[in-house]
Amino acid sequence: MTTIQISNTLHSELINRKLFDRETYEEVIWDLIDDTKELNDQTKGELEKARNEIRDGKVHTLAQVKKELGL
């Protein structure tokens, strides 16, 4: 275990981000780290576009592509 110094402002922010009273600051920090790993807006947009293309039938199976390429 290590002790770190943080500002009162950061301490208040960590308190506000707790989901429940007994949640540790480490758990809060890990949650924040996980949140930053979420998909960015560009990736979300690309996924939505791909879902729409699949829904609209604008896809080809691997078998279709192999046949078209003569593989």
Secondary structure, DSSP 8 states (H G I E B T S, - for coil): -------HHHHHHHHHH-SSTT--HHHHHHHHHHHHTS--HHHHHHHHHHHHHHHTT----HHHHHHHHT-
